[in-house]
């Protein structure tokens, strides 16, 4: 692993932690589910992406309403 890869991991981790800190544990659940759903070797299906997008929109609506 080189410095560029490590930097990308650190940046991604920082982003995720920032989202969790700002929006609560629900953000972690959404991110974790999205990563698990897209980690297969064949990639996500259109339905997987639509479901992730719908969940993010619902989470955002709940956050904005609070």
C-alpha positions, 0 to 999 in steps of 0.5 A: 500500500502506498501513500496515495492509497493510505491518504484515500483511506484516511480521507474516506474514514474522516468523511464517514466519521464526520457524517456520523458525528453530524447526523448520528448513528443512522448515517453509519447504518446507511453507509455500512449497508451501501458498502456491503451492497456494492462490495460484490465482484459483480458490482451493484445492480440498478435496484441496489443503487436506487435503494441506497439513494432512496434510503439516503433521501429518507435519512436526509428528510428525517434529519432536516425535519428534526 
